[in-house]
């Protein structure tokens, strides 16, 4: 964390630190969840490319769930098991 407030000999800023943090954290989290998201799909063998698109499938599921008037509000045992 080379920012001026901590290490005065550097030229780093908080903005640069936050940009770098997000640029490294978001793709890492996306890929890790994609590798672990095989439990979110109903099919037993899902390709890695489909698992890589997990945010879009999850958003579609949430939109479909929120617009379905016949769906009962129940608490699932696991939050995202069998979402897609």
PERAWO-V305289 format. One line per field, one symbol per residue. ss: DSSP state (a for helix, b for strand, c for the rest). psi: psi as a letter, one per 20 degrees, with the letter a starting at -180 (. if undefined). burial: # if it has 9 or more other C-alpha atoms within 8 Angstrom, else .. Layout:
ss = ???
psi = ???
burial = ???
This chain:
ss = cccccccccccccaaaaaaaaaaaaaaaaaaaaaaaaaaccccccccaaaaacaaaaaaaaaaaaaaccccccccccccccccc
psi = mnqhhgniirjqrhghggggghhhgghggghghhhijiiiqhqgopqhhhhhkhhghggggggghhioiipqoqoqhqgjpkg.
burial = ..##.......#....#............##..##.#####....#....####..##..#.....................#.
